[in-house]
Amino acid sequence: MVTGDKSWFHHFEPEMKQKSVEWHHLHSPSKKKAKTVPSAAKVMGTVFWDAEGLILVEFLEPGQTITAARSVQTLHKLCHALCDKRLG
């Protein structure tokens, strides 16, 4: 038995500390930075699993939606993933 679910996932890339480092004089004010909000970008993800573990994880590109054609593509990928991971 295979189970699947679709959900929105928050997607963001936090700034590395090294990128935010800058030189300034001891008494000069530091620049204000805007916070990165995790909910600023969301992507749709589809996950399939069974009793033995994950079979397929697929994320849509930002701005894409799930259509009938996209669902058929995902099911074909699931079929191939099942053949590869669950022999027999």
Phi, psi and omega in degrees: 000131180246136179243145179222157179208147175245141179203161174274137178239135176288133182230120174204156178246108181294148180287135178286148182301324182299325181290331185270356180284134176212153180273142172204164180292158184303321185256004179276146181289148177274157181287145175276138179245142174280142178284146174275125181265121182303329183277005181295330180226130177233144176234149179275131178235147177237132183232134175236138179209166174222192183296337181270348178135195181293142176247313183210135172233127182223133178244140175278155173291149178305135180093345178277154177236163179275121178244175178299317180296320179294321178297320178296318177300317180296319179293326175295318177297321178297317179300315179294320180294321177297317179297322181286319188267330183241077182296137179091000000 
